[in-house]
Amino acid sequence: MVEVAKTSLKKDLELKASISAGAEIPEYWVLDLSAKQIIVFREPKDGKYATEETIVDGTITPLAFLEIQVSVEKLLG
């Protein structure tokens, strides 16, 4: 699941991340357009994500599509 945040960053990182983890969505991305970074949450457990990684460049591979690499720079503009 991917959220695009410009003015909703706090809500996306807290409330929506908690809801997504509670629903056991294996991976949740927040595209922070202001800071030009992607915050990646993985491994939902007990209503929270066990891992969180901030990515600012390079590529990222979604867990659901291991054969695909997504350019961070292209996503963030």
Secondary structure, DSSP 8 states (H G I E B T S, - for coil): -EEEESS-HHHIIIIIHHHHHHTT-SEEEEEETTTTEEEEEEEEETTEEEEEEEE-SSEE--TT-TT--EEHHHHH-
